[in-house]
Amino acid sequence: MMEARIPLFGTEAEALPAAAGRKKDFRVCVIGGGGTGLALAYDLAQRGFGVTLLEKGELTSGTTGRHHGQLHCGARYAWSDRNIARECYSESLVLARIAGPSIEYNGGFFIALTEEERALERTFIDACVESGIPAAAVEPERLERMEPRLVRGIKSAVFVPDGSFDAFRLAMMFAAGAKRMGAEILPWHEVRGFDFSGGRLRAVKALDLRSGPGRDIRIECDFAVSATGAWAGAVGRLAGAAVDVTPARGSMLAAEGRLVDHVISRLRPPSDGDILVPQRGLAIIGTTQKLADSPEGILPGRDEIQFLLKAGAEMVPGFDTLPMRAAWAAARPLAGSGEAGDSEGRALSRDFRILDHEAEDGLAGFLTIIGGKATVLRAMAEKTADLICEKSEVAAECRTGRYRLPSWRDYWRGATR
């Protein structure tokens, strides 16, 4: 039986240097203070753009602060999309190198609890290998010694290099890096409109919500990027652009106790309640998926909570009797519209898109990022910044995969160290 090992990363990332002090010839307003928006602000500021980021609430208060924090190696997506799987694995290694303090790169196991699942083992391993993801069968007896809380009688198990991360800390490491590079980050600023004149964007209009009834402000800029996830449709409408994004509600539940030390997934194509993620002293079971009319105010249903308790107990006996720390829901920003009869949105791709509204809506200077996953937030930012460089005729390469990010604590220290 092949020995299961976590791959080595190679060269350690370099320390992030101080801001270069280049002239800010082009100004970009990033809308959305979640992981993707903060990663984009960091990338653009590092390339020398003047950057202002607006977030209508607190940073990470949207979907970023409400997911289970799995660092996907891509194995989950290898069943149906090798390209997405390959990108996830590549980006998981980059994040482990540049943002190590926020990541527990502990590995994962896909486990078969039925004969039907065991029959998929070879297909799954082949799909991972074709995607460039290390995957190896592990004797169930060995896994039982490593994870004694798992259910007995596991039919088969496959090791993959999954992990977990602190969603808040990872995003705030990018925020600290952006601030160090000179970006202005403004939480509690809600976008209310756009000024397009002379054939292109001139400014973003926002409301400063930090005191009283709010104060109208104007952010002069050459480009605006909506990195607002499931809220991208609403922001697009403010500019007069149609953004085809589908909010998909996903519910999760955290039980008290670190029940497993690895990410545990069911050995089957993606479905509800099939991932158990360790987060410090908690075990998070997730997720469900249902299409939602709006990303606002979504909460897990009682039926979803009961389902997740049962799904957790199938992998860890007694999971449904443990104290529950919390149950919550997040809105995935799936790119596109759901097909007829697809109430869950599983037919929609997990890939991301960058919409250039100059080409599609005649709104020069306005872009939208939709889709994607937390694991590939840096890559989403890189490709968006590449497009802005191309449109600005600026020659500035991406270096975000080269340097270690500063501590999340540095954001509040002024990001000077």
Long-range contacts (C-beta under 8 A, 24 or more apart in sequence): 1-136, 1-137, 1-138, 1-139, 2-136, 2-137, 3-136, 4-107, 4-136, 4-138, 4-159, 5-134, 6-105, 6-107, 6-161, 7-93, 7-134, 7-161, 9-93, 9-96, 9-97, 12-97, 12-404, 13-97, 13-98, 13-401, 13-402, 13-403, 13-404, 14-402, 14-403, 14-404, 15-403, 15-404, 16-177, 16-180, 16-403, 16-404, 16-405, 16-406, 17-403, 18-180, 19-45, 19-180, 19-181, 19-182, 20-48, 22-48, 23-48, 24-48, 24-49, 24-50, 24-182, 25-392, 25-394, 26-50, 26-222, 26-223, 26-388, 26-392, 26-394, 27-51, 27-52, 27-220, 27-221, 27-222, 27-223, 28-52, 28-221, 28-222, 28-223, 28-224, 28-225, 28-388, 29-53, 29-54, 29-204, 29-219, 29-221, 29-223, 29-224, 29-225, 30-54, 30-224, 30-225, 30-227, 31-191, 31-204, 31-224, 31-225, 31-226, 31-227, 31-228, 31-235, 32-62, 32-226, 32-227, 32-228, 32-229, 32-231, 33-57, 33-58, 33-59, 33-60, 33-61, 33-62, 33-175, 33-185, 33-187, 34-59, 34-60, 34-62, 34-63, 34-64, 34-65, 34-171, 34-227, 34-228, 34-229, 35-60, 35-64, 35-167, 35-170, 35-171, 35-174, 35-374, 35-377, 36-64, 36-227, 36-229, 36-369, 36-372, 36-377, 36-380, 36-381, 37-225, 37-227, 37-228, 38-171, 38-172, 38-174, 38-175, 38-178, 38-185, 39-171, 39-174, 39-377, 39-378, 39-380, 39-381, 39-400, 40-225, 40-227, 40-369, 40-380, 40-381, 40-384, 40-385, 41-174, 41-175, 41-178, 41-183, 41-185, 42-174, 42-175, 42-177, 42-178, 42-181, 42-183, 42-381, 42-400, 42-405, 43-378, 43-381, 43-382, 43-384, 43-385, 43-398, 43-400, 44-183, 44-385, 44-388, 45-178, 45-181, 45-182, 45-183, 46-177, 46-181, 46-399, 46-400, 47-385, 47-389, 47-394, 47-396, 47-397, 47-398, 47-399, 48-394, 48-396, 49-388, 49-394, 50-182, 51-178, 51-181, 51-182, 51-183, 51-184, 52-183, 52-184, 52-185, 52-186, 52-219, 52-221, 53-178, 53-183, 53-184, 53-185, 53-186, 54-186, 54-189, 54-190, 54-191, 54-204, 54-206, 54-219, 55-185, 55-186, 55-187, 55-188, 55-189, 56-188, 56-189, 56-190, 56-191, 56-209, 57-187, 57-188, 58-187, 58-188, 59-171, 59-172, 59-175, 59-185, 59-187, 60-167, 60-168, 60-171, 60-172, 62-228, 62-229, 62-230, 62-231, 62-295, 62-331, 63-229, 63-230, 63-295, 63-330, 63-331, 63-332, 63-333, 64-167, 64-168, 64-171, 64-374, 65-167, 65-168, 66-252, 66-328, 66-329, 66-330, 67-167, 67-250, 67-252, 67-287, 67-330, 67-374, 68-252, 68-275, 68-277, 68-279, 68-284, 68-286, 68-287, 69-164, 69-165, 69-166, 69-167, 69-277, 69-279, 69-284, 69-374, 70-162, 70-163, 70-164, 70-165, 70-263, 70-275, 70-277, 70-375, 71-95, 71-96, 71-103, 71-105, 71-162, 71-163, 71-164, 71-165, 71-375, 72-162, 72-373, 72-375, 73-108, 73-133, 73-160, 73-161, 73-162, 73-163, 74-128, 74-131, 74-133, 75-108, 75-110, 75-124, 75-128, 75-131, 75-133, 75-135, 75-160, 75-162, 75-265, 76-265, 76-270, 76-275, 77-270, 77-350, 78-124, 78-127, 78-128, 78-130, 78-131, 78-133, 79-124, 79-127, 79-269, 79-270, 80-269, 81-349, 81-350, 81-351, 82-127, 82-130, 82-131, 83-351, 84-349, 84-350, 84-351, 85-127, 85-128, 85-131, 85-133, 86-131, 86-132, 86-133, 87-376, 87-379, 88-373, 88-375, 88-376, 89-131, 89-132, 89-133, 89-161, 90-132, 90-379, 91-375, 91-376, 91-378, 91-379, 92-161, 92-163, 92-375, 94-378, 94-401, 95-165, 95-170, 95-375, 95-378, 96-163, 97-401, 97-404, 98-378, 98-400, 98-401, 98-402, 98-403, 98-404, 98-405, 99-165, 99-170, 99-173, 99-404, 99-405, 100-404, 101-169, 101-173, 101-407, 102-165, 102-166, 102-169, 102-170, 102-173, 102-408, 103-163, 103-164, 103-165, 103-166, 103-170, 104-163, 104-164, 104-165, 104-278, 105-161, 105-163, 106-162, 106-163, 106-164, 106-261, 106-262, 106-263, 106-278, 107-159, 107-160, 107-161, 107-162, 107-163, 107-262, 107-263, 108-159, 108-160, 108-161, 108-162, 108-163, 108-262, 108-263, 108-264, 108-265, 109-138, 109-143, 109-147, 109-157, 109-158, 109-159, 109-160, 109-262, 109-263, 109-264, 109-265, 110-157, 110-158, 110-160, 110-265, 110-266, 110-267, 111-143, 111-150, 111-154, 111-156, 111-157, 111-264, 111-265, 111-266, 111-267, 111-315, 112-154, 112-155, 112-156, 112-157, 112-266, 112-267, 113-151, 113-153, 113-154, 113-155, 113-266, 113-314, 113-315, 114-155, 115-155, 116-268, 117-155, 117-156, 117-266, 117-267, 117-268, 118-155, 118-156, 118-267, 120-267, 120-268, 121-156, 121-158, 121-267, 124-158, 124-267, 125-158, 128-158, 128-160, 133-160, 133-161, 134-160, 134-161, 135-159, 135-160, 146-261, 146-262, 147-260, 147-261, 147-262, 147-264, 149-259, 149-260, 149-316, 149-317, 150-260, 150-264, 150-315, 150-316, 151-314, 151-315, 151-316, 151-317, 156-267, 157-267, 158-267, 162-262, 162-263, 162-265, 163-263, 164-263, 164-277, 164-278, 164-279, 165-374, 166-279, 167-374, 168-408, 169-408, 170-374, 170-408, 172-408, 172-411, 173-405, 173-406, 173-407, 173-408, 174-377, 174-405, 175-408, 175-411, 176-405, 176-406, 176-407, 176-408, 176-409, 176-410, 176-411, 176-415, 177-403, 177-405, 177-406, 177-415, 179-410, 179-411, 179-414, 179-415, 180-406, 180-410, 180-415, 180-416, 189-217, 190-214, 191-235, 191-238, 192-216, 192-238, 193-238, 193-239, 194-224, 194-238, 194-239, 194-363, 194-366, 196-239, 196-363, 196-364, 196-365, 196-366, 199-364, 200-358, 200-364, 200-365, 201-363, 201-364, 201-365, 201-366, 221-365, 222-365, 222-392, 223-365, 223-366, 223-367, 223-388, 223-391, 223-392, 224-365, 224-366, 224-367, 225-366, 225-367, 225-368, 225-369, 225-384, 225-388, 226-366, 226-367, 226-368, 226-369, 227-369, 227-384, 229-295, 229-331, 229-333, 229-370, 230-292, 230-295, 230-331, 230-332, 230-333, 231-295, 231-333, 232-333, 232-368, 232-369, 232-370, 235-368, 236-357, 236-368, 239-357, 239-361, 239-363, 239-366, 240-361, 240-363, 241-355, 241-357, 241-360, 241-361, 241-363, 241-366, 241-368, 242-360, 242-361, 243-355, 243-368, 243-370, 244-335, 244-336, 244-337, 244-370, 245-333, 245-334, 245-335, 245-336, 245-370, 245-371, 246-291, 246-333, 246-334, 246-335, 246-336, 246-337, 246-338, 246-345, 246-348, 247-291, 247-292, 247-293, 247-294, 247-295, 247-298, 247-331, 247-332, 247-333, 247-334, 248-289, 248-290, 248-291, 248-292, 248-331, 248-332, 248-334, 248-344, 248-345, 248-348, 249-288, 249-289, 249-290, 249-291, 249-292, 249-298, 249-329, 249-330, 249-331, 249-332, 250-286, 250-287, 250-288, 250-289, 250-329, 250-330, 250-331, 250-332, 251-286, 251-287, 251-288, 251-300, 251-301, 251-304, 251-305, 251-308, 251-327, 251-328, 251-329, 252-284, 252-285, 252-286, 252-287, 252-300, 252-308, 252-327, 252-328, 252-329, 252-330, 253-284, 253-285, 253-286, 253-300, 253-305, 253-308, 253-309, 253-312, 253-324, 253-326, 253-327, 254-279, 254-282, 254-283, 254-284, 254-324, 254-325, 254-326, 254-327, 255-282, 255-283, 255-284, 255-285, 255-312, 255-319, 255-322, 255-323, 255-324, 255-325, 256-281, 256-282, 256-322, 256-323, 256-324, 256-325, 257-281, 257-282, 257-283, 257-322, 258-282, 258-283, 259-283, 259-316, 259-319, 259-322, 260-316, 264-315, 266-315, 270-346, 272-307, 272-311, 273-307, 273-308, 273-310, 273-311, 273-312, 274-311, 276-312, 276-315, 276-316, 282-325, 283-312, 283-316, 283-319, 285-309, 285-311, 285-312, 285-319, 289-332, 289-344, 289-345, 289-346, 290-343, 290-344, 290-345, 291-338, 291-342, 291-343, 291-344, 291-345, 292-331, 295-331, 295-333, 298-329, 298-330, 298-331, 299-328, 299-329, 300-327, 300-328, 300-329, 304-329, 333-370, 333-371, 333-372, 334-371, 335-370, 335-371, 352-376, 352-380, 354-383, 354-384, 354-387, 356-387, 358-391
